[in-house]
Amino acid sequence: MQRRYKMLLVAHLSPAQYLAAGLHPPPSVAKPFAAVQAAWRFYANPDVTLPQLAKPLVQCAADQIDHCCDEYGLVVMDWCQLHFNGHRAAIDRVELAHRNDLGYGMLSSLLISDQDGSPIAPLGLELRAKQGIYTTRSPAVVPEVSQLDGLDPLMQEAESPGLNRPLVFIIDAEADSVGHYRQWDHKGRRFVVRADSQTVVLHDGREQQLGRVANELKAKKKLRAGPTIDYKGQKARTFAGETPVVLHRPARPHRVGADGKKKHRNLAGPAIALRLIVSEVRDSAGKVLTRWLLLTNLPAKITPPRIAQWYCWRWKIESYHKLLKQAGHFIEQWQQESARAIAKRLVIASMACVIVWRLARDSRPEAQNLRELLVRLSGRQIKRGKDRPTFTEPALLAGLGILLPMLYLLQQHTPAKLLALVHAALPDMIIDRLDSG
């Protein structure tokens, strides 16, 4: 099983194509079709469970967290829709945006560094299908729950005893829920969540909307300059300030009853004191590009600019999903016919992402040389500029997809033999000596 896992991992260290998103067996495999069939048997094997496949991901996180994280491990959580509208053989698809939009709902948690936001490893993954939730925390399918109720089990999964750092869960505005703030705070979980400006809190002894509280904070010039960030392709400066608020109103959970209708009810709960972090991102002319209202229960020693920076790094999970969906593996073109098989392959593809991320943050000269080689092999054009990276993760993946098969090939054929073969079949196609210019 371990040998098959490694072979599948190597096959995923190569970018897929929109029209050829299947397994890419290395040249060392004598019969590619047999390798593909073996992969399908591996995904269908009931003895191969999602928790087993996820163990290497968690182990990578445990191995790297001491080096990559100073005080906290940041865990970004997000949902992503996988659209399989044309895959009629997948009969366990669920309705996504509308009745003609079919596929699977994915929820993932990604550990990132509190030093620079670099991704380390996914800590959990779930796929919603007709039968329920396929998840890395259970070998069996678990019942489906509401979107926000599904966060707590994933948080519990992330709290692995092997991670020697306290965790901070960073979630976008979908998680702005009074009831869940209370639940997480009661369990001692640290969180940073973007809140809606209409959310009502107690501030200075009276009820106010968060948007008004934020405006007052800015009017009093309480926003201090923070670090410069990349925001949608341009350099921008963050400004952040804070004020204490109290969430006191009843929770109002939305649930769907047996009749299919949404039901609402008020659930009273204890008031909780939180910090409101108001962060603005401004361009060089001082124009506000975006504003974030962040609610957190982090201790006061974690400054507002640092919290704003952490939330800014939340987009790393978007890049992870993009690497899976578009710029790397083209999940939505996979031909597996069940959510279980797709989830298993998804975990292996995630491990390929971990290998690329590890190479990306390796500071050794050998790693720098390898990154330059992979970018050259990839043929990708990298946007140049001061302080810009000289590589991208998709370019590294594309380069590995060329280098690894090349190395397997050279184990079977010498360079002289390959040159002779090309010269015989395609004369004049090899340039023996390139002009140095």
PyMOL commands that set and color helices and strands:
alter all, ss='L'
color gray80, all
select helices_A, chain A and resi 2-12+32-44+50-68+151-158+173-175+178-186+210-219+304-312+315-325+331-333+339-361+365-378+393-410+415-425
alter helices_A, ss='H'
color red, helices_A
select strands_A, chain A and resi 73-83+94-95+102-113+119-129+132-135+167-171+190-194+200-203+206-209+224-231+234-247+254-256+262-264+272-282+288-296
alter strands_A, ss='S'
color yellow, strands_A
deselect
rebuild
show_as cartoon
